[in-house]
């Protein structure tokens, strides 16, 4: 029966892939330097095939962007001589590269966009559990060559270039405009592009002076455009509304069978993850070197400038569930499909 349930879960996930929502790039989190998938600082060439086995350490998948940056101290430990670390790491350019490996049991924990976690939960009948929020908001309104935008109200009558329609950037922007008394369909025009790089190109060409950009695109763009400034931090704007929720970009999720069969490893992962995140936020220069060494962002200088604005965290338990449930509620009210149709039940949140 257990084998049949596992097969059913895999089939359900396979059917869900086409509806799993945007990749991290679309959700506003992946850097422009993203490359193909890679295994990081491990002796094995690839994650083991098949279901979880006691003979193998755990495999953690993450996206090349802020959701992977908080893991770099754990990656360094794994690469150290005579390491006894139980973690292996696999980095990818999009969430679509991680979910099939989770299905096959090649990955045990993955870091993905927050709304994708809710979609996967619903598509698999509760087959995944959210362990932690790892990245808060990374979206900013930038203005090139001016200082007209000082508040959300100042966006009335303006045009913004943006990427990520149908995902976090659109949902977050619409919510904030509405909460500040603006009609997102009438008061503000959004020129949707397919990629964030197109937004930067429009700014550089002078065809746009306002853009909605995530980190580390903001830092990259500022390196090219000397008059580009951050006009609004959408995370700060969200927090100013109160209500207890938060703008959230990424979360770490695990297969439910791992959580139920090896909870001691899940707890150890979260302990080490929290230590790694604290170290990254407290040692920006050293962390930037590890970020570059692991291919997350090619330039240590860009990584060092971007890290303080990437809102890397490790929120667990009640703090995680409170902020994440509030955020998913906002998304669900804007578009139920963004969370897989309905809000996840309480068993979606580990340790809540």
C-alpha positions as CSV (number, residue, x, y, z in Angstrom):
1,X,0.0,0.0,0.0
2,X,2.8,2.4,0.8
3,X,4.4,1.8,-2.6
4,X,1.0,2.5,-4.3
5,X,0.6,5.7,-2.3
6,X,4.1,6.8,-3.3
7,X,3.4,6.1,-7.0
8,X,0.1,8.0,-6.8
9,X,1.9,11.0,-5.3
10,X,4.5,10.9,-8.0
11,X,1.8,10.8,-10.7
12,X,-0.1,13.6,-9.1
13,X,3.0,15.8,-9.0
14,X,3.8,15.0,-12.7
15,X,0.4,16.2,-13.7
16,X,0.9,19.3,-11.6
17,X,4.1,20.5,-13.2
18,X,2.4,22.4,-15.9
19,X,0.3,24.3,-13.4
20,X,3.0,24.8,-10.7
21,X,3.2,28.5,-11.4
22,X,6.2,30.7,-12.3
23,X,9.8,29.9,-12.1
24,X,11.9,32.0,-9.6
25,X,12.9,34.3,-12.4
26,X,9.3,35.1,-13.1
27,X,8.6,35.4,-9.4
28,X,11.2,38.1,-9.1
29,X,14.1,36.3,-7.4
30,X,16.7,34.8,-9.7
31,X,19.7,36.8,-10.8
32,X,20.5,37.6,-14.4
33,X,23.6,35.5,-14.3
34,X,21.6,32.3,-13.7
35,X,23.0,29.2,-15.5
36,X,22.0,25.6,-15.7
37,X,21.6,23.3,-12.8
38,X,24.6,22.1,-10.9
39,X,25.6,20.0,-7.8
40,X,27.6,22.0,-5.3
41,X,30.7,20.9,-3.4
42,X,29.8,17.2,-3.2
43,X,31.8,14.1,-3.9
44,X,28.8,12.5,-5.7
45,X,28.0,13.6,-9.3
46,X,24.2,13.6,-8.8
47,X,21.5,13.0,-6.2
48,X,20.7,9.3,-5.8
49,X,17.8,8.0,-7.7
50,X,14.7,6.5,-6.0
51,X,13.2,7.0,-2.6
52,X,14.9,8.2,0.6
53,X,17.5,5.7,1.8
54,X,19.3,5.7,5.1
55,X,22.6,5.1,3.2
56,X,22.4,8.6,1.6
57,X,22.7,12.0,3.1
58,X,19.9,14.5,2.4
59,X,19.7,16.5,-0.9
60,X,18.7,20.1,-0.8
61,X,17.7,21.9,-3.9
62,X,17.7,25.7,-4.3
63,X,17.4,28.4,-6.9
64,X,20.2,30.6,-8.1
65,X,19.1,33.7,-6.3
66,X,18.3,35.0,-2.8
67,X,16.7,31.7,-1.8
68,X,20.1,29.9,-2.2
69,X,22.2,32.6,-0.6
70,X,21.2,31.8,2.9
71,X,22.6,28.2,2.5
72,X,26.1,29.1,1.5
73,X,27.6,28.5,4.9
74,X,26.1,25.0,4.9
75,X,27.5,24.5,1.5
76,X,31.0,25.5,2.7
77,X,30.8,23.0,5.5
78,X,29.8,20.3,3.1
79,X,32.9,21.0,1.0
80,X,35.3,21.0,3.9
81,X,37.8,18.2,4.3
82,X,36.7,15.3,6.4
83,X,33.2,16.8,6.5
84,X,30.5,14.8,8.3
85,X,27.7,17.1,7.1
86,X,24.6,15.2,6.0
87,X,23.7,17.8,3.4
88,X,24.3,17.7,-0.4
89,X,23.2,20.7,-2.5
90,X,21.8,21.0,-6.0
91,X,21.3,24.5,-7.6
92,X,19.0,25.2,-10.5
93,X,17.9,28.2,-12.6
94,X,14.2,27.6,-12.2
95,X,11.7,25.8,-9.9
96,X,10.8,23.6,-12.9
97,X,14.2,22.0,-12.6
98,X,13.7,21.1,-8.9
99,X,10.2,19.8,-8.7
100,X,10.8,16.7,-10.9
101,X,13.7,15.7,-8.7
102,X,11.6,16.1,-5.7
103,X,9.0,13.8,-7.3
104,X,11.6,11.1,-7.9
105,X,13.1,11.3,-4.5
106,X,16.3,12.7,-5.7
107,X,15.8,15.8,-3.7
108,X,14.4,15.8,-0.2
109,X,14.1,19.6,0.5
110,X,13.7,22.3,-2.0
111,X,13.6,26.1,-1.8
112,X,10.9,27.6,-4.1
113,X,8.6,30.5,-4.5
114,X,6.0,30.8,-1.7
115,X,2.9,30.5,-3.9
116,X,4.4,27.5,-5.7
117,X,4.6,25.7,-2.3
118,X,0.9,26.2,-1.8
119,X,0.2,25.0,-5.4
120,X,2.2,21.8,-4.9
121,X,0.5,21.2,-1.6
122,X,-2.9,21.3,-3.2
123,X,-1.9,19.3,-6.3
124,X,-0.4,16.5,-4.2
125,X,-3.1,16.2,-1.6
126,X,-0.9,17.6,1.1
127,X,2.2,15.7,0.0
128,X,4.6,18.5,1.0
129,X,5.3,20.5,4.2
130,X,6.7,24.0,4.5
131,X,9.6,24.1,6.9
132,X,10.6,27.8,6.8
133,X,10.3,31.1,5.1
134,X,13.7,31.8,3.7
135,X,13.3,35.1,1.7
136,X,11.0,38.0,2.4
137,X,10.2,40.6,-0.3
138,X,12.9,41.5,-2.8
139,X,10.8,43.8,-5.1
140,X,11.5,47.5,-5.6
141,X,10.2,50.4,-7.7
142,X,13.2,52.1,-9.3
143,X,13.3,55.5,-10.9
144,X,15.8,56.6,-13.5
145,X,16.9,60.2,-13.6
146,X,14.3,61.7,-11.2
147,X,12.9,61.9,-7.7
148,X,9.2,62.2,-8.4
149,X,8.2,58.9,-6.7
150,X,8.3,59.2,-3.0
151,X,5.2,57.2,-2.1
152,X,2.7,54.7,-3.7
153,X,0.3,57.6,-4.3
154,X,2.9,59.2,-6.6
155,X,2.5,56.3,-9.0
156,X,-0.9,57.6,-10.1
157,X,-0.8,58.4,-13.9
158,X,2.6,56.8,-14.4
159,X,3.7,53.8,-16.4
160,X,5.9,51.1,-14.9
161,X,7.8,48.4,-16.8
162,X,7.7,45.1,-15.1
163,X,8.1,41.3,-15.5
164,X,6.3,38.5,-13.8
165,X,2.7,39.0,-14.9
166,X,0.5,36.4,-13.2
167,X,2.9,35.9,-10.3
168,X,4.3,37.6,-7.2
169,X,5.3,40.9,-8.8
170,X,1.8,41.4,-10.3
171,X,-0.1,40.3,-7.2
172,X,2.1,42.2,-4.8
173,X,1.9,45.4,-6.8
174,X,-1.9,45.3,-7.3
175,X,-2.4,44.7,-3.6
176,X,-0.3,47.6,-2.6
177,X,-1.8,50.0,-5.1
178,X,-5.3,49.0,-3.9
179,X,-4.4,49.5,-0.3
180,X,-3.1,52.9,-1.1
181,X,-6.3,54.0,-2.8
182,X,-5.3,53.5,-6.4
183,X,-7.1,51.4,-9.0
184,X,-4.4,49.2,-10.6
185,X,-6.4,48.9,-13.8
186,X,-7.0,52.6,-14.3
187,X,-4.6,54.7,-12.2
188,X,-1.4,53.0,-13.2
189,X,-0.2,51.5,-16.5
190,X,2.0,48.5,-16.3
191,X,4.0,47.5,-19.4
192,X,4.6,43.8,-18.9
193,X,7.8,42.4,-20.2
194,X,8.8,38.7,-20.5
195,X,12.0,39.1,-18.5
196,X,13.5,41.5,-15.9
197,X,16.4,42.1,-18.2
198,X,14.0,43.7,-20.7
199,X,13.0,46.2,-18.0
200,X,16.6,47.1,-17.4
201,X,17.1,47.5,-21.2
202,X,14.0,49.8,-21.4
203,X,15.5,52.0,-18.6
204,X,18.8,52.1,-20.3
205,X,17.2,53.0,-23.7
206,X,15.2,55.8,-22.1
207,X,11.9,54.3,-23.2
208,X,10.9,53.9,-19.5
209,X,11.8,55.8,-16.3
210,X,10.1,53.5,-13.8
211,X,10.5,49.8,-13.3
212,X,9.5,47.1,-10.9
213,X,12.6,45.0,-10.3
214,X,13.8,42.4,-7.8
215,X,17.2,42.1,-6.2
216,X,19.8,41.4,-7.4
217,X,18.6,43.0,-10.7
218,X,18.4,46.3,-8.9
219,X,22.0,46.2,-8.0
220,X,23.1,45.1,-11.5
221,X,21.0,47.9,-13.1
222,X,22.4,50.5,-10.7
223,X,25.9,49.5,-11.9
224,X,24.9,50.3,-15.4
225,X,22.7,53.4,-14.8
226,X,24.3,56.0,-12.5
227,X,21.1,58.0,-12.1
228,X,19.0,55.0,-11.1
229,X,17.6,55.1,-7.6
230,X,15.4,52.9,-5.4
231,X,12.2,54.9,-5.1
232,X,10.0,52.4,-3.1
233,X,10.8,49.2,-1.2
234,X,7.6,47.1,-1.7
235,X,8.5,45.0,1.4
236,X,8.5,48.2,3.6
237,X,5.3,49.4,1.9
238,X,3.7,46.0,2.8
239,X,4.9,46.1,6.4
240,X,3.5,49.7,6.8
241,X,0.0,48.4,6.1
242,X,0.2,46.2,9.3
243,X,-2.0,43.1,9.6
244,X,0.7,40.7,10.7
245,X,1.5,39.3,7.2
246,X,4.6,39.9,5.2
247,X,5.6,40.0,1.5
248,X,7.3,36.7,1.0
249,X,9.4,35.5,-1.9
250,X,10.7,32.0,-1.0
251,X,10.2,29.1,1.3
252,X,11.8,25.7,2.0
253,X,9.6,22.7,1.7
254,X,10.1,19.0,2.3
255,X,8.4,15.8,1.2
256,X,5.9,14.7,3.9
257,X,7.4,11.2,4.0
258,X,10.7,12.8,5.1
259,X,9.1,14.9,7.8
260,X,7.2,11.9,9.1
261,X,9.9,9.3,8.9
262,X,13.0,11.4,9.8
263,X,11.9,14.4,11.8
264,X,15.3,14.5,13.6
265,X,17.0,15.3,10.3
266,X,14.5,18.0,9.5
267,X,15.0,19.6,12.8
268,X,18.8,19.5,12.4
269,X,18.5,21.0,8.9
270,X,16.5,23.9,10.3
271,X,19.0,24.5,13.2
272,X,21.9,24.6,10.8
273,X,20.0,26.7,8.2
274,X,19.2,29.3,10.9
275,X,22.9,29.5,11.8
276,X,23.9,29.8,8.1
277,X,21.4,32.6,7.5
278,X,22.6,34.5,10.6
279,X,26.2,34.2,9.4
280,X,25.4,35.4,5.9
281,X,23.6,38.4,7.1
282,X,26.4,39.2,9.6
283,X,29.4,38.6,7.3
284,X,28.4,40.1,4.0
285,X,31.8,40.3,2.4
286,X,32.7,36.7,3.2
287,X,29.3,35.5,2.3
288,X,29.5,37.3,-1.1
289,X,32.7,35.3,-1.9
290,X,30.8,32.0,-1.1
291,X,27.8,33.2,-3.2
292,X,30.1,33.7,-6.2
293,X,32.2,30.6,-5.6
294,X,29.0,28.5,-5.7
295,X,27.8,30.1,-8.9
296,X,24.8,31.8,-7.4
297,X,25.9,35.3,-8.6
298,X,29.1,35.5,-10.7
299,X,30.5,38.7,-9.2
300,X,31.4,38.9,-5.5
301,X,31.2,42.7,-5.7
302,X,27.6,42.6,-7.0
303,X,26.7,39.9,-4.4
304,X,28.1,42.0,-1.6
305,X,26.0,45.0,-2.6
306,X,22.9,43.0,-3.2
307,X,22.9,40.8,0.0
308,X,21.7,43.5,2.4
309,X,18.6,44.1,0.2
310,X,17.8,40.4,-0.4
311,X,15.8,40.0,2.9
312,X,17.3,36.6,3.6
313,X,15.7,35.0,6.7
314,X,14.9,31.7,8.4
315,X,11.5,32.0,9.9
316,X,10.0,28.8,11.4
317,X,7.1,27.7,13.6
318,X,4.4,30.1,14.5
319,X,6.3,33.1,13.0
320,X,6.6,31.3,9.7
321,X,2.9,30.2,9.6
322,X,1.6,33.6,10.7
323,X,3.4,35.6,8.0
324,X,3.1,33.0,5.3
325,X,-0.6,32.3,5.8
326,X,-1.4,36.0,5.7
327,X,0.6,36.4,2.5
328,X,-1.1,33.4,0.9
329,X,-4.5,34.9,2.0
330,X,-3.8,38.1,0.0
331,X,-2.8,36.1,-3.1
332,X,-5.8,33.9,-2.8
333,X,-8.1,36.9,-2.6
334,X,-6.5,38.3,-5.7
335,X,-6.4,35.1,-7.7
336,X,-7.2,31.7,-6.1
337,X,-5.2,29.9,-8.8
338,X,-2.1,31.5,-7.5
339,X,-2.2,29.2,-4.5
340,X,-3.7,26.2,-6.2
341,X,-7.3,27.0,-5.8
342,X,-7.7,27.0,-2.0
343,X,-5.6,27.9,0.9
344,X,-3.5,25.1,2.5
345,X,-4.6,23.5,5.7
346,X,-2.7,23.7,9.0
347,X,-0.6,20.6,8.2
348,X,1.1,22.7,5.5
349,X,3.1,24.5,8.2
350,X,5.8,22.5,10.0
351,X,5.9,23.1,13.8
352,X,3.2,25.7,13.8
